[in-house]
Amino acid sequence: MRTTTLLLLGLGVALAAACQPKADITAETAAINGVLKNYIVSIEKEDLDLYGRVMAHDPGMMNFGTSGEPIVGWEALRQLIAGQNAALSETKITARDVTVHLASDGRFAWATSLWNFKAMVGSASIDLPVRCTWILEKQKDGWAIVHFHKSVKASA
């Protein structure tokens, strides 16, 4: 009797797993690429509203920029980006080697990309190669970035 019960339970779990809707990898990858492109547009155009639409608004989130302390929470991130918008002008980001990986359940994804980040600070120009890692979560309104980590190569 116990063997039959375990067999039926195992069959039930297998059937339930098989009935879960599979993520449309092509559509989800395109949506995630759209979020990453909108992130860049929001920085280039200094559009804090668009930035807020691509980012999660979690007070416990932690992100890492290319320098400084970790950025903890949505409000701290929003303030940092507002300050960045005030300090920089003529920002241009060229992304390459963008890769997106979708978790098997279709709820999370991670992506990597390489940026060439150019901007002006007053009359001085910045030109940085930036390595980016992104974690995204599928939320009720679509994909949102829940974590990013950006770094520049250490000097040799």
C-alpha positions as CSV (number, residue, x, y, z in Angstrom):
1,M,0.0,0.0,0.0
2,R,2.8,2.4,0.9
3,T,4.6,1.8,-2.4
4,T,1.4,2.5,-4.4
5,T,0.8,5.7,-2.4
6,L,4.3,6.9,-3.1
7,L,4.0,5.9,-6.7
8,L,0.8,7.8,-7.1
9,L,2.2,10.8,-5.3
10,G,5.3,10.8,-7.5
11,L,3.1,10.6,-10.6
12,G,0.9,13.5,-9.4
13,V,4.0,15.7,-8.8
14,A,5.4,14.8,-12.2
15,L,2.0,15.6,-13.9
16,A,1.7,18.9,-12.0
17,A,5.2,19.9,-13.1
18,A,4.5,18.9,-16.7
19,C,1.3,21.0,-16.7
20,Q,3.2,24.2,-15.7
21,P,3.2,26.7,-18.6
22,K,6.6,27.0,-20.2
23,A,8.1,30.4,-20.7
24,D,8.2,31.7,-24.3
25,I,12.0,32.1,-24.3
26,T,12.0,34.2,-27.4
27,A,9.3,36.6,-26.2
28,E,10.7,36.9,-22.7
29,T,14.3,37.5,-24.0
30,A,13.0,40.2,-26.2
31,A,11.1,41.8,-23.3
32,I,14.2,41.7,-21.1
33,N,16.4,43.2,-23.9
34,G,13.8,46.0,-24.1
35,V,14.2,46.7,-20.4
36,L,17.9,46.8,-20.7
37,K,17.7,49.2,-23.7
38,N,15.2,51.4,-21.8
39,Y,17.7,51.5,-18.9
40,I,20.3,52.9,-21.2
41,V,17.8,55.4,-22.7
42,S,16.8,56.5,-19.3
43,I,20.5,57.3,-18.4
44,E,21.3,58.9,-21.7
45,K,18.1,61.1,-21.7
46,E,18.3,61.7,-17.9
47,D,14.7,60.4,-17.7
48,L,14.1,59.5,-14.1
49,D,10.5,58.4,-14.8
50,L,11.7,55.8,-17.3
51,Y,14.4,54.7,-15.0
52,G,11.8,54.2,-12.3
53,R,9.8,52.0,-14.7
54,V,12.6,49.6,-15.4
55,M,13.8,49.3,-11.8
56,A,12.2,47.4,-8.9
57,H,11.2,49.7,-6.0
58,D,12.4,47.4,-3.2
59,P,13.7,49.2,-0.1
60,G,16.0,46.2,0.6
61,M,17.6,45.9,-2.9
62,M,21.3,46.4,-3.1
63,N,23.2,47.5,-6.3
64,F,26.8,48.1,-7.0
65,G,28.0,50.9,-9.3
66,T,31.5,51.3,-10.6
67,S,32.7,53.0,-7.5
68,G,31.6,53.9,-4.0
69,E,29.5,52.1,-1.4
70,P,26.7,49.7,-2.2
71,I,23.5,51.4,-3.2
72,V,20.8,50.1,-0.8
73,G,17.1,50.5,-1.6
74,W,15.1,52.2,-4.3
75,E,15.1,55.6,-2.7
76,A,18.9,55.8,-2.4
77,L,19.2,54.6,-6.0
78,R,16.7,57.2,-7.2
79,Q,18.6,59.9,-5.4
80,L,22.0,58.7,-6.8
81,I,20.7,58.7,-10.4
82,A,19.1,62.2,-9.9
83,G,22.6,63.4,-8.7
84,Q,24.3,61.7,-11.7
85,N,21.8,63.3,-14.1
86,A,22.7,66.7,-12.6
87,A,26.5,66.1,-12.8
88,L,26.8,64.5,-16.3
89,S,25.8,65.7,-19.7
90,E,26.1,64.3,-23.3
91,T,25.9,60.7,-21.9
92,K,26.3,58.0,-24.6
93,I,26.3,54.3,-23.8
94,T,27.1,51.7,-26.4
95,A,26.3,48.2,-25.2
96,R,27.7,45.1,-26.8
97,D,27.9,41.3,-26.1
98,V,24.5,41.4,-24.4
99,T,23.5,37.9,-23.2
100,V,20.2,37.0,-21.5
101,H,19.6,33.8,-19.5
102,L,16.1,32.9,-18.5
103,A,15.5,30.7,-15.4
104,S,13.5,27.6,-16.2
105,D,10.5,28.8,-14.4
106,G,10.4,32.0,-16.5
107,R,10.3,34.3,-13.4
108,F,13.9,35.4,-13.2
109,A,16.6,36.2,-15.6
110,W,20.2,37.4,-15.5
111,A,22.0,39.2,-18.2
112,T,25.5,40.5,-18.9
113,S,26.8,43.2,-21.2
114,L,29.8,45.3,-21.9
115,W,29.4,49.1,-22.2
116,N,31.4,51.9,-23.5
117,F,30.2,54.8,-21.3
118,K,31.0,58.3,-22.5
119,A,29.8,61.5,-20.8
120,M,30.9,65.0,-19.9
121,V,31.5,66.3,-16.4
122,G,31.7,70.0,-16.9
123,S,34.3,70.4,-19.6
124,A,36.0,67.1,-18.9
125,S,35.1,63.9,-20.8
126,I,34.7,60.4,-19.3
127,D,35.2,57.3,-21.4
128,L,34.9,54.1,-19.4
129,P,34.6,50.4,-20.4
130,V,32.0,49.1,-18.0
131,R,31.2,45.4,-17.3
132,C,27.5,44.9,-16.3
133,T,25.6,42.1,-14.7
134,W,21.8,42.3,-14.3
135,I,19.2,40.3,-12.4
136,L,15.6,40.7,-13.5
137,E,12.3,39.5,-12.0
138,K,9.1,39.1,-13.9
139,Q,6.6,41.1,-12.0
140,K,2.9,41.7,-12.6
141,D,3.6,44.7,-14.9
142,G,6.5,43.0,-16.7
143,W,10.2,42.6,-16.2
144,A,12.1,44.8,-13.6
145,I,15.7,45.0,-12.7
146,V,16.1,43.9,-9.1
147,H,19.9,44.0,-9.0
148,F,22.8,45.3,-11.0
149,H,26.6,45.2,-10.6
150,K,28.8,47.3,-12.7
151,S,32.6,47.4,-12.7
152,V,35.6,48.7,-14.6
153,K,38.7,46.7,-15.2
154,A,41.4,47.3,-12.5
155,S,44.5,48.9,-13.8
156,A,47.3,46.5,-14.7
